[in-house]
């Protein structure tokens, strides 16, 4: 017998056992990493942009110092 129920805020069909118990299944939430990325997307983008700018700045200093050392 299949019944419609709400599991983790989603409508799903699950099998009801004859004893009216829940069907065996995993209770673990899926997509934990996806939820974290969606939640902190702006902060992740800001950190990546700051890292890219910092790396480019350090590469510029390295290039300047290597050119200065040749003279």
QUIFEN-V780337 format. One line per field, one symbol per residue. ss: DSSP state (2 for helix, 1 for strand, 0 for the rest). phi: phi as a letter, one per 40 degrees, with the letter a starting at -180 (. if undefined). psi: psi as a letter, one per 20 degrees, with the letter a starting at -180 (. if undefined). A space follows every 10 residues. Layout:
ss=???
phi=???
psi=???
This chain:
ss=0111111001 1111100000 0000000000 0222222220 2222222222 2222222222 2222222222 0
phi=.bbcabbfgb cbcbcccdcg ccccaccccc gccccccccb cccccccccc cccccccccc cccccccccc c
psi=ppqprpplkq prpqppqhjk rqqprpiqqq kgggggghhk gghggggggh ggggghghhg gggghhhhhh .
